[in-house]
Amino acid sequence: MMISIDPQSIPVAKIHGYLLGAVAPRPIALVSTLDLDGKDNLSPFSFFNVFSANPPIAIFSPARRGRDNTTKHTYENVKVHSECVINIVNYDMVQQMSLSSTEYPKGVSEFVKSGLTAVSSVLVKPKRVLESPVQLECKVKEIVELGNQGGAGNLVICEIVQIHIAENVLDGNGRIDPYLIDQVARMGGDWYSRARAGMFEVPKPLERCGIGVDQLPSDIRFSKVLTGNHLGMLGNTEIVPNETDVNEYKLTELADLFLELESDASALEKALHQRAALLLDENKLNEAWMTLLAFNG
């Protein structure tokens, strides 16, 4: 048995969900652009693929928002500056990529909020993402607007004019090794697919505005233990635990560790960061926060 659906007979949100669930996994274009004032913008899109090698053409679609029919900053930016960089996403940066999709106010740099590193491009003005294993500098050839209602796509047709590839994702023959590049792709809902390891979830950061990696305490942000993914998860927090909760957690869950390493602050900080990393790997975000804040609590 199968159900048969007329797309015109159901709400846009429902048809959108069916399409995202059915047409998957989808590669992710983490697109960097410049706004009218020359400020950096960074946002991911999974309506994306390559469509030609000669000339090399990639297309992504920043669709109109279904809930209120507004347009995205990326779409507005490529209409005034016809250049962009498409940064390929791998597993090591997936949490920071997700954080960059937060709808921060216009003019706020998602490079800063996500903690990803902006580096100058060669042939275009928008910055590249240093952490991305493959970066495609693009000239926008055409923008095809598919409709004027919420959910309508806007095809941004790009000619790739410069390609940057990290040497550590190449095999002995100079080809991109699928295991080394370790790409991720979008599924439906909160689900992603890691090409070499299967499916996993990343909560969407669209219903709240995370504090951003730039607002993390410096000892956390510049930790030698925590990864970019860990920082992205912490930056996606809207409200951090309060001092009372941190102190209670310190007394009940971390007392032995503090007693053991009370005379060695450096070793204590490292141990707390290691414990927090394990908690984040288990998606225990609140416990990880309290562990990290306990060092100064």
N, C-alpha and C positions, 0 to 999 in steps of 0.2 A: 504494500500500500504506500502511496505517496500523496502528499497534499499538493494542490495546484493553486497558485496565487497570482492574481492580477495586481501588479505593483501599484496601480492607481486606486485600488480598493482598500489599502491599509495605510496607516500613518507612516510618514517618512522615517521616523525613528525605528520603526519595526522593520521596514525594508532595508534600512541601513544596517541593522543588526544581522539580518539574514545574509546580506552581501559580505559583511566582514567575517562572518562565521564560515561562509562557503568558499570564498575566494581567499585562501590562506594556505600556507604562510606567505606573507608579503614582505619584500625587502623594505628597509627603512632608509629614507633620505633625510639626513640631518642637515637642513639647509640654512646657510648663513647668507644674510643680505644686509644692505644698508638702508636706513630710512631717509626721508627727505633732508634731514639735518646731518646725515652722515654717521648716525649712531648705529652700533652693531645690533643685529637681531639674529636669533638662532631658534629654529623650531623643526621638529620632526614630522615627516609625512610618510605614510605607508601606501598611499595611492601613488606608486612610483615604480618605474622600471626603465631599462634601456630599449631602444627601438631601432637603432641603426648603428653600424660601425663605420660607414663611409658615406656621409660624414658621421662622426660619433654623436648620437643624439640620445639624450635622456629626457624623460617627461615626469613631472610630479604634479599633483593637484591639491592646492590649498582650497578645499571646498568651503562654501558659505556655511555658516553655523546653522544647524537645523533648528535650534531653540529660539533664535531671534533674528536669523537672516543677516547677521553682520558678517563682514569679511575679516580675514586674518591679516596680521601685520605683514607677513611674508608676501601675500598677494599684493598688498598696497605698495610694498617696497619695490618689487620687481617691475611695477608699472612706472615708477619714477627713475629707478636705476636698473637698467636691463642687464644685470650681472648677478651671479650668485655662485656659491660653492656648495656642491653636494658632498657631504661627508658620510662615508659608509660606517655603519654602527656594528661593533662587535660586543661580545659579552662583557668585557672589562669596563665598558663605559655605558652599559644599558641603564643603570639607575640615574646617572647624570643626564643621559639623553632624555629619559622620562621626565626628570625634573625640569628640563628646558621647555617642556610642553605646557608648563604652568602659564596661565594667562596673566602674566605680570603687566602692569600699566605700560602704555606706549612710551618708548624711550629708555626703558629699563633693559640692560644688557643681560640676555640669558647666558652669555659666556660667564659673566660674573656670578650670577645666581647659581648656575650649575657647577661652577668650579672647573669647567673645561677651559683649555688654554687656547687663546687666539693667537695665530701666527699669520704674518703677511703672506698674501698670495703673490704670484709672479705676473699674471696677465690681467687679473681683475682686482677691483677694490675691496670686495667683501673678504673677511678673514677666513682662514682655514681652521679646522679643529685639530690641534696637534695630536690628540689621543686617537684620532680616527686612523685606521690602517690604510684606507684609500681615500684620497680627496680629489674631487673632480672640479676644476675651475671651469665655469660655464658662462657663455654669452646667451642671453635670452633672445631667441629668434622670433617667438610668437606666443601670445597668450590667447587661448581659445576659451571663451566663456560659454559654458554649457547650459546656463539658465540663470534666472534672476530670483529664484525662490530658495528658501532654506534647504540645504543639502545639495545644491547644485555645485558641480565641480568647475574648476578653472584650470585648464591644462596649460602648464608652463613648459613650453617646448624649448629645450636648452641644447646648444651645441657645446660639446666638451672641447675646450681649447688647451687644457693642460691637465696632466694626470700625475698625482703623487702617490707612490706606493711604498709602504714601510718595508724595508729589506727583510725584517724578521718574519714576514708572512709568505716569503718566497721559498720554493723548494730548490733542490740542487740544479734544476733546469731553468730556473728563473721564472717559473710559473707560480701563480697564487695557489698556495696549498690550502684546501678547505678546512683542514684541521688546525692549521696555524692561524688563519685569519679569524676563525671562531665567530662567525657572524650570527646575529640574531634577527628574527623576523616577527612580524605582528600576526596574531591570530585574532579571534573575536574577544570582546570583553576585556578583562585584565590579562589575558593570556598572551605569552610570547613563545617562540620556539627557538631553542639554541641548536644550530645546525648539527653539532656533533654530540649533543647530549639530551635532546628532547624538550618537553614543554615545562614552563614555569610561569609564575604570576608576578606581575608588578602592579601594585595599586595605581589607578589613574590619579594624577594630581590635579584634576580639572575642577573639582568641587571646593577646593580650598587653596590658599596661597601659602606654600611652604616658606619658611624663613630664608632659605637659600644657603648654599655652602659659604657664601661670603659673610654670613652672620654667625657662623660657628665660632666658638672660642678658639683662639689661636693654637692652643696646645692640641686641640682636636683636629682642626683644619690642616695643620702641618704635621700630623702624626706620622711616625715612621712605620706604624703597624697597620693602620686603617687604609683600605684601598679606595679608589675613586667610587666604586659602587657603594661602599660603606658611607662615604661622605654624602653621596647622592641621597641615600635613604635618610640620613640625619637631616639634610637640608630640606627634605620634603615634609618636615615636621612643622605644624602650625603653632603649637604651644609646647614648650619644653617643661619637664617636671619641675615642680616648685621645690624650694630649699627644704621644707619640712619632709616631703616625701623622699627626697634624696638622702637626708640624714637618717630617716627610719630604715631605708634600704641598706644604707651603709652599716648600720648597727646589726641588722638581721641577716643580711646576705653576704656582706663583705668583711665582717669583723675579723675573721681568721686571717684573711689576706693582709689587712692593715696591721695586725699584730705581728705577723711574720716578717713584714718588710718595712716596719715603721722607721727604721734607722737608715733606710736607703730609698730616698725619694725617687730617684731615677728608675730603679728596679720596680718600685711600686707603680709608677705611672705606666711603665711598659706592661706589667702584668694586668693592670686594669684595662688597658687598650686591647690586649690580647683576649681578655674575657669578653669585652664589648664586641670585638670582631666576631667571636663565636656566636654571641647572642644575635647579632645582626644577620649572620648566615642562617639562623633559625627563625628569622623574621620577628624576633622579640625586641621591637624597637624601643619601647618604653624602658625595659630593663637595661638595654644598652645605654640609653641616655643617662639613667641614674648611676650606672657604673662609671661612666666617663665623668660625670659631674661630681662624683664622690671624691675625686682626687683633690678638689678645692673646696669640697663641701664642709 
